[in-house]
Amino acid sequence: MFVSASIGIALSYAGGSPEDLLSNADTAMYSAKANGKGRFEFFDEAMRERTVNRFEIETGLRKAIDERRLVLHYQPIISTVDERICGFEALVRWNHPERGMIPPGEFIPIAEESDLIILLGRWVLRESCRQMAEWHRRFSSVPPLTVNVNVSSRQLCDSHLLEDVEAALTESGLDPAFLALEVTESSIMGNAEQTLGTLDRLRAMNVRLEIDDFGTGYSSLSYLQRLPFDTLKIDRSFVRDLSAGSDSLDITKAIVEMAHSLRLEVIAEGVETEDQLCQLRELGCNYVQGFLFSKPIPSEAAPSLYPKTREYGLLSAESAPLAVCELG
């Protein structure tokens, strides 16, 4: 038997009680575990500030979910053929009463380490399906718009995920074919066999499945051909470095060709320049999203953005990029 330990060390200071000392050592121990386990950490005041901030975010987020202070913004997904919007990715924001709009990078990682990500994910599913069903009634398009929703590794392991998806679709009346769930490579490989069963059942519901941030995780080709995905998303880190003769260009080309050989469509994230768009179009990438077209926008901005792009395409529409940036 091999045993390792994570150790937190706190030094006494003038005026500190034994309870404070134990609390500080406990905080340092959890920091050691978070930084890789099997190590030790000394307590310092910055550590205390991080702990307090984490506690405040976790407590505030739980209250925000209960009081419905969360909002969804939507980033358009664009066809490379005609530059028309074919769907939106739903991205959650926290409308804090004192701090204003808090970006997801500040609270999603904390939510993922607790049960809050389950509650948060359930709300995002229901709200994004409700919004897309409403847009289907307002906008006539062929094919209809899709909505992409991110699913975390904890949600994939949650026994109620299938019920949550079914409830969101039933309540909203949205056709399952127009809901796409995005999962990352790392979330799949954490428990591949269990995940495969969950994904198969979701696919049997006719929900679309997308593998997100491809190329940054395990990239297990043996699992990729077994998993029931419809679409593969190329990570923005490859798109950012696209240029003639670069390694990223060669890797992106290989990913697109491999995806198409597996009968998967391809979306490229983080497109910010027309040169990147041209490169991706030449490589045969099906869809793109990024600041070149639009930042994530509030739901109320979509009704004015979407009809204009159906006639002209997003970049061709007069003043469209400027208008979209202002909305975001």
C-alpha positions as CSV (number, residue, x, y, z in Angstrom):
1,M,0.0,0.0,0.0
2,F,1.3,3.4,-1.0
3,V,0.0,6.5,0.9
4,S,0.7,10.1,0.1
5,A,-0.3,13.2,2.1
6,S,-1.2,16.8,1.4
7,I,0.0,19.0,4.2
8,G,-1.1,22.6,5.2
9,I,1.3,24.5,7.4
10,A,0.3,27.7,9.3
11,L,2.8,29.6,11.5
12,S,1.5,31.2,14.7
13,Y,1.4,35.0,14.9
14,A,0.7,37.6,17.6
15,G,-3.0,37.7,18.6
16,G,-3.9,34.6,16.7
17,S,-6.1,32.0,18.5
18,P,-5.6,28.2,18.2
19,E,-8.8,28.1,16.2
20,D,-7.4,30.6,13.7
21,L,-4.2,28.6,13.4
22,L,-6.1,25.3,12.7
23,S,-8.3,27.1,10.2
24,N,-5.3,28.6,8.4
25,A,-3.6,25.2,8.2
26,D,-6.8,23.7,6.9
27,T,-6.9,26.3,4.2
28,A,-3.3,25.7,3.2
29,M,-4.0,21.9,3.1
30,Y,-6.8,22.4,0.6
31,S,-4.5,24.6,-1.5
32,A,-1.9,21.8,-1.5
33,K,-4.6,19.4,-2.7
34,A,-5.7,21.8,-5.4
35,N,-2.2,22.3,-6.7
36,G,-1.5,18.6,-7.3
37,K,-1.7,16.7,-4.0
38,G,1.2,14.9,-2.4
39,R,2.8,18.2,-1.4
40,F,2.8,20.9,1.3
41,E,1.8,24.6,1.3
42,F,2.4,27.4,3.8
43,F,-0.5,29.6,4.6
44,D,-0.4,33.3,3.7
45,E,-2.8,36.2,3.6
46,A,-3.3,35.9,-0.2
47,M,-4.5,32.4,0.4
48,R,-7.1,33.7,2.9
49,E,-8.3,36.3,0.4
50,R,-8.8,33.6,-2.3
51,T,-10.7,31.5,0.1
52,V,-13.0,34.3,1.2
53,N,-13.5,35.3,-2.4
54,R,-14.3,31.8,-3.4
55,F,-16.8,31.5,-0.5
56,E,-18.5,34.8,-1.5
57,I,-18.8,33.7,-5.2
58,E,-20.2,30.3,-4.3
59,T,-22.7,31.7,-1.8
60,G,-23.7,34.6,-4.2
61,L,-24.0,32.2,-7.1
62,R,-26.3,29.9,-5.2
63,K,-28.5,32.9,-4.4
64,A,-28.3,34.1,-8.0
65,I,-29.7,30.8,-9.3
66,D,-32.5,30.9,-6.7
67,E,-33.4,34.6,-7.5
68,R,-32.9,34.2,-11.3
69,R,-30.1,36.8,-11.6
70,L,-28.4,34.8,-14.4
71,V,-28.8,35.7,-18.0
72,L,-27.9,34.1,-21.3
73,H,-26.0,35.7,-24.1
74,Y,-25.9,34.2,-27.6
75,Q,-22.9,34.0,-30.0
76,P,-23.9,33.4,-33.6
77,I,-22.6,30.3,-35.5
78,I,-22.0,31.2,-39.1
79,S,-22.0,29.1,-42.3
80,T,-18.8,29.5,-44.3
81,V,-20.8,29.1,-47.5
82,D,-23.0,32.1,-47.3
83,E,-22.1,33.8,-44.0
84,R,-25.6,33.4,-42.6
85,I,-26.4,32.6,-39.0
86,C,-27.4,28.9,-38.6
87,G,-27.4,28.8,-34.8
88,F,-26.4,30.3,-31.6
89,E,-24.2,29.2,-28.7
90,A,-25.8,29.9,-25.3
91,L,-23.3,31.5,-22.8
92,V,-24.3,32.2,-19.2
93,R,-23.6,35.5,-17.5
94,W,-24.2,36.5,-13.9
95,N,-25.9,39.8,-13.4
96,H,-24.6,40.7,-9.9
97,P,-26.5,43.4,-8.0
98,E,-23.3,45.2,-7.0
99,R,-20.6,44.2,-9.4
100,G,-22.7,44.2,-12.6
101,M,-22.2,41.5,-15.3
102,I,-19.7,38.9,-14.1
103,P,-18.0,36.9,-16.9
104,P,-18.2,33.1,-16.7
105,G,-14.5,32.7,-16.1
106,E,-14.9,34.0,-12.6
107,F,-17.7,31.7,-11.4
108,I,-17.9,28.6,-13.7
109,P,-14.7,27.0,-12.3
110,I,-16.0,27.4,-8.8
111,A,-19.5,26.0,-9.8
112,E,-17.8,23.0,-11.4
113,E,-16.2,22.0,-8.1
114,S,-19.5,21.9,-6.3
115,D,-23.1,20.8,-6.9
116,L,-23.8,24.3,-8.3
117,I,-22.8,23.3,-11.8
118,I,-25.7,20.9,-11.9
119,L,-28.2,23.5,-10.9
120,L,-26.6,26.1,-13.2
121,G,-26.6,23.6,-16.1
122,R,-30.2,22.7,-15.6
123,W,-31.2,26.4,-15.7
124,V,-29.1,27.0,-18.9
125,L,-30.7,24.0,-20.6
126,R,-34.3,25.1,-19.9
127,E,-33.8,28.8,-20.7
128,S,-31.8,28.2,-23.9
129,C,-34.5,25.7,-25.2
130,R,-37.3,28.1,-24.2
131,Q,-35.5,31.0,-26.1
132,M,-34.8,29.0,-29.2
133,A,-38.4,27.7,-29.3
134,E,-39.6,31.3,-29.2
135,W,-37.2,32.2,-32.0
136,H,-38.5,29.3,-34.1
137,R,-42.0,30.8,-33.8
138,R,-40.8,34.3,-34.7
139,F,-38.3,33.5,-37.5
140,S,-38.9,31.2,-40.4
141,S,-35.7,29.6,-41.7
142,V,-34.7,26.5,-43.6
143,P,-33.2,24.7,-41.8
144,P,-34.3,26.1,-38.4
145,L,-31.8,27.6,-36.1
146,T,-30.0,25.4,-33.6
147,V,-28.9,26.3,-30.0
148,N,-25.6,25.0,-28.6
149,V,-25.4,24.4,-24.8
150,N,-22.2,23.5,-23.0
151,V,-22.3,20.4,-20.7
152,S,-19.7,20.0,-18.0
153,S,-18.0,16.8,-16.9
154,R,-20.0,16.8,-13.6
155,Q,-23.2,17.0,-15.6
156,L,-22.2,14.1,-17.8
157,C,-21.8,12.0,-14.6
158,D,-25.1,13.2,-13.1
159,S,-27.8,10.6,-13.2
160,H,-30.4,13.3,-13.8
161,L,-28.9,14.7,-17.0
162,L,-31.2,12.8,-19.4
163,E,-34.2,13.9,-17.3
164,D,-33.0,17.5,-17.4
165,V,-32.6,17.5,-21.2
166,E,-36.0,15.8,-21.7
167,A,-37.7,18.3,-19.3
168,A,-36.2,21.3,-21.1
169,L,-37.4,20.0,-24.5
170,T,-40.8,19.1,-23.2
171,E,-41.4,22.4,-21.4
172,S,-40.2,24.5,-24.4
173,G,-41.7,22.4,-27.2
174,L,-38.3,22.6,-29.0
175,D,-37.6,19.8,-31.5
176,P,-34.6,17.8,-30.1
177,A,-32.9,18.0,-33.5
178,F,-32.2,21.7,-32.9
179,L,-30.5,21.3,-29.5
180,A,-26.8,20.6,-29.6
181,L,-24.9,19.7,-26.5
182,E,-21.2,20.5,-26.4
183,V,-18.8,18.4,-24.3
184,T,-15.0,18.6,-24.0
185,E,-12.6,15.8,-24.7
186,S,-11.4,15.8,-21.1
187,S,-14.9,15.4,-19.7
188,I,-15.4,12.4,-21.9
189,M,-12.2,10.6,-21.0
190,G,-12.7,11.0,-17.2
191,N,-15.1,8.1,-17.3
192,A,-15.3,7.1,-20.9
193,E,-17.5,4.0,-20.7
194,Q,-20.2,5.6,-18.5
195,T,-20.0,8.7,-20.7
196,L,-20.4,6.6,-23.9
197,G,-23.7,5.2,-22.5
198,T,-25.0,8.6,-21.6
199,L,-24.1,10.0,-25.0
200,D,-25.8,7.1,-26.8
201,R,-29.0,7.7,-24.9
202,L,-28.9,11.4,-25.7
203,R,-28.3,10.6,-29.4
204,A,-31.3,8.2,-29.3
205,M,-33.4,11.2,-28.2
206,N,-32.3,12.9,-31.5
207,V,-30.2,15.5,-29.7
208,R,-27.2,16.7,-31.6
209,L,-23.8,16.2,-29.9
210,E,-20.6,18.2,-30.4
211,I,-17.1,17.6,-29.1
212,D,-15.7,21.0,-28.0
213,D,-12.1,22.3,-27.9
214,F,-10.8,19.4,-30.0
215,G,-7.1,19.1,-30.0
216,T,-6.5,20.4,-26.5
217,G,-7.3,17.2,-24.5
218,Y,-6.7,13.5,-25.0
219,S,-7.7,13.4,-28.7
220,S,-8.3,9.7,-28.4
221,L,-9.0,8.6,-32.0
222,S,-10.2,5.1,-30.8
223,Y,-12.9,6.7,-28.7
224,L,-13.7,9.4,-31.3
225,Q,-14.9,6.8,-33.8
226,R,-17.1,5.1,-31.1
227,L,-18.7,8.2,-29.8
228,P,-22.0,9.4,-31.4
229,F,-21.0,12.9,-32.3
230,D,-22.3,15.1,-35.1
231,T,-19.9,18.0,-35.0
232,L,-16.3,18.7,-34.0
233,K,-15.2,22.2,-32.8
234,I,-11.6,23.3,-33.4
235,D,-10.1,25.1,-30.4
236,R,-9.4,28.8,-30.8
237,S,-5.7,28.3,-30.0
238,F,-5.3,26.7,-33.5
239,V,-7.4,29.3,-35.2
240,R,-5.4,32.2,-33.6
241,D,-2.1,30.9,-35.1
242,L,-3.4,30.2,-38.6
243,S,-0.9,31.4,-41.2
244,A,0.8,29.9,-44.3
245,G,3.4,27.4,-43.3
246,S,2.5,27.3,-39.6
247,D,2.1,24.1,-37.6
248,S,-1.4,25.3,-36.6
249,L,-2.4,25.4,-40.3
250,D,-1.2,21.8,-40.8
251,I,-2.9,20.6,-37.7
252,T,-6.2,22.3,-38.5
253,K,-6.1,20.9,-42.0
254,A,-5.6,17.4,-40.6
255,I,-8.5,17.9,-38.1
256,V,-10.9,19.0,-40.8
257,E,-10.0,16.1,-43.1
258,M,-10.2,13.6,-40.3
259,A,-13.6,15.0,-39.2
260,H,-15.0,14.8,-42.7
261,S,-13.8,11.3,-43.1
262,L,-15.8,10.4,-40.0
263,R,-18.8,12.2,-41.4
264,L,-18.6,15.0,-38.8
265,E,-19.2,18.7,-39.5
266,V,-16.6,21.2,-38.3
267,I,-16.9,24.5,-36.4
268,A,-13.9,26.7,-35.8
269,E,-14.0,28.9,-32.7
270,G,-12.3,32.3,-32.1
271,V,-12.3,33.6,-35.7
272,E,-11.3,37.3,-35.5
273,T,-9.8,38.2,-38.9
274,E,-10.9,37.8,-42.6
275,D,-7.6,36.0,-43.3
276,Q,-8.5,33.3,-40.7
277,L,-12.0,33.0,-42.3
278,C,-10.5,32.6,-45.8
279,Q,-8.0,29.9,-44.6
280,L,-10.8,28.0,-42.8
281,R,-13.0,28.2,-45.9
282,E,-10.3,26.9,-48.1
283,L,-9.7,24.0,-45.7
284,G,-13.4,23.1,-45.9
285,C,-14.5,24.1,-42.5
286,N,-18.3,24.1,-42.4
287,Y,-19.0,26.8,-39.7
288,V,-17.2,29.5,-37.7
289,Q,-17.9,31.7,-34.8
290,G,-15.9,34.6,-33.3
291,F,-15.5,38.3,-32.9
292,L,-15.1,38.8,-36.7
293,F,-18.9,38.3,-36.9
294,S,-20.2,39.0,-33.4
295,K,-19.5,39.0,-29.7
296,P,-22.1,37.1,-27.6
297,I,-25.2,39.3,-27.6
298,P,-28.2,39.6,-25.3
299,S,-31.3,37.7,-26.4
300,E,-33.1,40.9,-27.2
301,A,-30.5,41.8,-29.8
302,A,-31.0,38.7,-31.9
303,P,-34.3,39.7,-33.5
304,S,-32.6,42.7,-35.2
305,L,-29.4,40.8,-36.1
306,Y,-30.8,37.6,-37.5
307,P,-33.2,38.8,-40.2
308,K,-30.6,41.1,-41.8
309,T,-28.1,38.2,-42.2
310,R,-30.7,36.0,-43.9
311,E,-30.7,38.4,-46.8
312,Y,-27.1,39.6,-47.0
313,G,-24.9,37.4,-44.9
314,L,-23.4,38.8,-41.8
315,L,-20.2,40.5,-43.2
316,S,-22.0,41.7,-46.3
317,A,-24.8,43.4,-44.5
318,E,-24.3,47.1,-44.3
319,S,-22.6,48.1,-41.0
320,A,-23.3,44.7,-39.6
321,P,-20.0,44.1,-37.8
322,L,-20.1,47.6,-36.1
323,A,-23.7,47.1,-35.0
324,V,-23.0,43.7,-33.6
325,C,-20.0,44.9,-31.6
326,E,-22.1,47.7,-30.0
327,L,-24.8,45.2,-29.1
328,G,-22.2,42.9,-27.4
